[in-house]
């Protein structure tokens, strides 16, 4: 026993005493798109579904402006609800509900069960706000009207599905002008699927709109904020940037549906919600201000993507099918919108658009540096012409902004090649590559970027994921991504940014699988792939150190990267081991003289077919331990594992 196994060990030698190669400090970020109910019903903490009465049949043939709301008549109560658009709170938000109480009984009102129920927690506060005005003021209708001209009392209540009250508050709607009313309700017990009930308690009528309910506890306690647990799961990735708002959501389902950032800022009642091309409604309550604020809250750079003057090539239901381009005469106004975005983010509070940011509570700039133009467009002459116009206008007015172009939806093919041709011709600073492929593809392409021309545009790998045939997120797919990410880090001089896609998927409400984080109304289920992203994101570096793996070990079996983080001085080793047997390693940190002899090692390992899901959320999670390290030390890589060893230096 106790045999010397040196001969069987795979030697890893890191040139720790060399200057290394500078790599992008922004390599690992995230891609957020409102797909799979990621925003409304997801990250955006609003608990009321269809709060603005703007759902429409174009989003879902079974929907209309009253979808999600139902009339309730309590006791002997009699009345009805209607829809109106004659005198809206704001023209961007035209429809509102009317509630008519003919006989009070125990109240006549509206029920909203939220997004598959409203989850509340015992003892926590929920902030309700709404716009309201009285109807029938100074008038009488029909025989038997017995209402007063006084205010309409409203009871707002959280109830269980069985109708048990979980907390309530009272409001009064007084007068024929729209007014914003608010109240807070403390939940008397925890309930996964409560509902909001509003009851008119006198004869008469009211118009109601933007009926909103938020948990008081949002991420960083922001008003109009984000769901704390989901936002925290994202923050825990330590993303260096956040790309938003998509994805295909950006270029929209037809020209009338492209994402217009200006529609998403300002008071929520003035925002213009619209159909989400993933088949539901977007309130845009999570709008540009909230995206930028979230970036600031988590220390990530904002990376908005604006449409490139054309809609999605797969558009199907507005303005006909296929790619459509904005008429050239509309381009100057559109380009001005893009320039205004830069001013809104970076301009002084005294500038026209900076003033709007300041009015929203952020006088300081948001410091936008990166701007995507277009999302995996079909590269047509119409696209090219418009992209060039937008790019040149940004370059002329804001040369400080790094514009990111697009090279289609695949890793090769016509759009990829033609997109790169445009990038070469315009000498774009960066282009956005996308690909979703099998784990085998990723393992076969670990050296993809080794041969990229260092004199051309840098790469933002804006969307990627290893897809199993059944679209599950297995350890196998996660380890394929890990091995690939080792290559991204090795090529961090040319690959500037990367983001897995999509980020969020609401269980039972997905249009796309796999996603990095699944969730329901009360729980968050990180996939194994999430932990891979987290291990890389939490252990990023800015200098890549040359590393050699001895014997005949193939990259696909053991992919190793070694980086230095200048901020901490730490040396970080990442090992993606795809072998089925444990692999003894002899790790030499050549020239690393002053290392702290104990290091933290994080290991992710398990059965390659294992997956984390709702039934079994923690099948594979990383574990951490301390190991002894020196200039030459041993370690064993478990089968099917990702290992990160973080070594501190003593000076
Ligand atoms: O990530 C999901 C979708 O995949 C994105 O919206 C689109 O850009 C890509 O095709």
Boltz pocket constraint, residues with backbone or C-beta under 6 A from the ligand:
constraints:
  - pocket:
      binder: B
      contacts: [[A, 33], [A, 35], [A, 246], [A, 247], [A, 248], [A, 249], [A, 375], [A, 376], [A, 409], [A, 434], [A, 463], [A, 501], [A, 502], [A, 512]]
      max_distance: 6.0
